[in-house]
Amino acid sequence: MNKKILIIDDNPFNCEDYIAPLSESFDVTVCMSLRDAKRKVEMYNYDLIIIDIMMPTSGIKDKDELKTGLNFYNEELKPLESVKVLQILFWSNLSQKTYDDFFTAHKPDNVDFLHKELRNKNHLFEKVTELLK
């Protein structure tokens, strides 16, 4: 059975070239809204959740668009960890410094970061394969 991946990205059409290789090897669901993503996580089990960091803030308390994905994790997904073990990959055009500054010395073991590489269409597939082996 294929591993299940949820991708949370407000504009997945810009990432189609990165997502398509994943769909060939994994069961991929894409959500463009945080509310829809939260419902999916509550209803289904995913082996990996990929979250774009910069998104509109609708559906969360903290209104910093530069950290929406991180805040969504903190506010909505982290409380679910007592029920579900979630592997999270934050995927962003921002540098890893934003991710590192957010977690400081308290980065959970189940989260990771990947910088979006415009020139390497397989970088997301390679990272996901590494995480799900």
TORKOL-4160 file (C-alpha; in steps of 0.2 Angstrom, whole numbers, padded with zeros to 4 digits, m for minus):
133
<pt num="1" X="0000" Y="0000" Z="0000"/>
<pt num="2" X="0006" Y="0017" Z="m0005"/>
<pt num="3" X="0011" Y="0029" Z="0009"/>
<pt num="4" X="m0001" Y="0044" Z="0011"/>
<pt num="5" X="0005" Y="0062" Z="0010"/>
<pt num="6" X="m0004" Y="0078" Z="0013"/>
<pt num="7" X="0002" Y="0093" Z="0005"/>
<pt num="8" X="m0004" Y="0110" Z="0012"/>
<pt num="9" X="0000" Y="0124" Z="0000"/>
<pt num="10" X="m0011" Y="0139" Z="m0005"/>
<pt num="11" X="m0004" Y="0139" Z="m0023"/>
<pt num="12" X="0000" Y="0121" Z="m0028"/>
<pt num="13" X="m0001" Y="0125" Z="m0046"/>
<pt num="14" X="0015" Y="0134" Z="m0045"/>
<pt num="15" X="0022" Y="0118" Z="m0038"/>
<pt num="16" X="0015" Y="0105" Z="m0050"/>
<pt num="17" X="0032" Y="0100" Z="m0057"/>
<pt num="18" X="0037" Y="0095" Z="m0039"/>
<pt num="19" X="0021" Y="0087" Z="m0034"/>
<pt num="20" X="0019" Y="0076" Z="m0050"/>
<pt num="21" X="0033" Y="0065" Z="m0046"/>
<pt num="22" X="0026" Y="0062" Z="m0029"/>
<pt num="23" X="0009" Y="0056" Z="m0036"/>
<pt num="24" X="0018" Y="0043" Z="m0046"/>
<pt num="25" X="0025" Y="0034" Z="m0030"/>
<pt num="26" X="0013" Y="0040" Z="m0016"/>
<pt num="27" X="m0005" Y="0043" Z="m0012"/>
<pt num="28" X="m0005" Y="0062" Z="m0012"/>
<pt num="29" X="m0019" Y="0074" Z="m0007"/>
<pt num="30" X="m0017" Y="0093" Z="m0009"/>
<pt num="31" X="m0026" Y="0105" Z="0002"/>
<pt num="32" X="m0026" Y="0124" Z="m0002"/>
<pt num="33" X="m0034" Y="0130" Z="0014"/>
<pt num="34" X="m0029" Y="0127" Z="0032"/>
<pt num="35" X="m0047" Y="0123" Z="0037"/>
<pt num="36" X="m0048" Y="0109" Z="0024"/>
<pt num="37" X="m0031" Y="0103" Z="0029"/>
<pt num="38" X="m0036" Y="0102" Z="0047"/>
<pt num="39" X="m0052" Y="0092" Z="0043"/>
<pt num="40" X="m0042" Y="0080" Z="0032"/>
<pt num="41" X="m0029" Y="0077" Z="0046"/>
<pt num="42" X="m0043" Y="0074" Z="0059"/>
<pt num="43" X="m0052" Y="0061" Z="0047"/>
<pt num="44" X="m0037" Y="0052" Z="0039"/>
<pt num="45" X="m0020" Y="0046" Z="0044"/>
<pt num="46" X="m0005" Y="0052" Z="0034"/>
<pt num="47" X="0013" Y="0046" Z="0034"/>
<pt num="48" X="0019" Y="0063" Z="0030"/>
<pt num="49" X="0012" Y="0081" Z="0030"/>
<pt num="50" X="0021" Y="0094" Z="0019"/>
<pt num="51" X="0017" Y="0112" Z="0024"/>
<pt num="52" X="0021" Y="0127" Z="0014"/>
<pt num="53" X="0027" Y="0140" Z="0027"/>
<pt num="54" X="0021" Y="0156" Z="0018"/>
<pt num="55" X="0002" Y="0156" Z="0016"/>
<pt num="56" X="m0014" Y="0166" Z="0020"/>
<pt num="57" X="m0018" Y="0166" Z="0039"/>
<pt num="58" X="m0036" Y="0162" Z="0037"/>
<pt num="59" X="m0040" Y="0148" Z="0050"/>
<pt num="60" X="m0026" Y="0152" Z="0063"/>
<pt num="61" X="m0024" Y="0165" Z="0077"/>
<pt num="62" X="m0007" Y="0171" Z="0073"/>
<pt num="63" X="m0008" Y="0182" Z="0057"/>
<pt num="64" X="0010" Y="0182" Z="0052"/>
<pt num="65" X="0009" Y="0176" Z="0034"/>
<pt num="66" X="0028" Y="0173" Z="0034"/>
<pt num="67" X="0025" Y="0160" Z="0047"/>
<pt num="68" X="0008" Y="0153" Z="0043"/>
<pt num="69" X="0013" Y="0135" Z="0040"/>
<pt num="70" X="0023" Y="0135" Z="0056"/>
<pt num="71" X="0009" Y="0143" Z="0066"/>
<pt num="72" X="m0003" Y="0131" Z="0059"/>
<pt num="73" X="0008" Y="0116" Z="0065"/>
<pt num="74" X="0009" Y="0124" Z="0082"/>
<pt num="75" X="m0009" Y="0128" Z="0084"/>
<pt num="76" X="m0018" Y="0114" Z="0075"/>
<pt num="77" X="m0007" Y="0099" Z="0072"/>
<pt num="78" X="0004" Y="0098" Z="0087"/>
<pt num="79" X="m0011" Y="0095" Z="0099"/>
<pt num="80" X="m0015" Y="0080" Z="0088"/>
<pt num="81" X="0001" Y="0072" Z="0091"/>
<pt num="82" X="m0005" Y="0064" Z="0107"/>
<pt num="83" X="m0017" Y="0054" Z="0096"/>
<pt num="84" X="m0007" Y="0053" Z="0079"/>
<pt num="85" X="0011" Y="0052" Z="0076"/>
<pt num="86" X="0014" Y="0065" Z="0062"/>
<pt num="87" X="0030" Y="0067" Z="0051"/>
<pt num="88" X="0030" Y="0085" Z="0046"/>
<pt num="89" X="0041" Y="0093" Z="0032"/>
<pt num="90" X="0040" Y="0112" Z="0030"/>
<pt num="91" X="0044" Y="0117" Z="0012"/>
<pt num="92" X="0047" Y="0135" Z="0009"/>
<pt num="93" X="0055" Y="0148" Z="m0002"/>
<pt num="94" X="0061" Y="0156" Z="0014"/>
<pt num="95" X="0078" Y="0152" Z="0021"/>
<pt num="96" X="0080" Y="0138" Z="0034"/>
<pt num="97" X="0083" Y="0152" Z="0047"/>
<pt num="98" X="0065" Y="0156" Z="0048"/>
<pt num="99" X="0062" Y="0138" Z="0053"/>
<pt num="100" X="0076" Y="0137" Z="0065"/>
<pt num="101" X="0071" Y="0153" Z="0073"/>
<pt num="102" X="0054" Y="0147" Z="0075"/>
<pt num="103" X="0059" Y="0131" Z="0084"/>
<pt num="104" X="0075" Y="0138" Z="0092"/>
<pt num="105" X="0082" Y="0123" Z="0103"/>
<pt num="106" X="0065" Y="0115" Z="0105"/>
<pt num="107" X="0063" Y="0107" Z="0087"/>
<pt num="108" X="0053" Y="0091" Z="0088"/>
<pt num="109" X="0060" Y="0075" Z="0081"/>
<pt num="110" X="0046" Y="0073" Z="0069"/>
<pt num="111" X="0048" Y="0090" Z="0059"/>
<pt num="112" X="0061" Y="0094" Z="0045"/>
<pt num="113" X="0064" Y="0108" Z="0033"/>
<pt num="114" X="0067" Y="0108" Z="0014"/>
<pt num="115" X="0071" Y="0124" Z="0004"/>
<pt num="116" X="0061" Y="0125" Z="m0012"/>
<pt num="117" X="0074" Y="0123" Z="m0026"/>
<pt num="118" X="0067" Y="0130" Z="m0042"/>
<pt num="119" X="0081" Y="0122" Z="m0053"/>
<pt num="120" X="0079" Y="0104" Z="m0046"/>
<pt num="121" X="0062" Y="0097" Z="m0049"/>
<pt num="122" X="0066" Y="0081" Z="m0040"/>
<pt num="123" X="0072" Y="0089" Z="m0023"/>
<pt num="124" X="0055" Y="0086" Z="m0015"/>
<pt num="125" X="0053" Y="0068" Z="m0021"/>
<pt num="126" X="0071" Y="0064" Z="m0015"/>
<pt num="127" X="0068" Y="0072" Z="0002"/>
<pt num="128" X="0051" Y="0063" Z="0004"/>
<pt num="129" X="0058" Y="0046" Z="m0001"/>
<pt num="130" X="0072" Y="0049" Z="0012"/>
<pt num="131" X="0059" Y="0053" Z="0026"/>
<pt num="132" X="0048" Y="0038" Z="0022"/>
<pt num="133" X="0060" Y="0024" Z="0019"/>
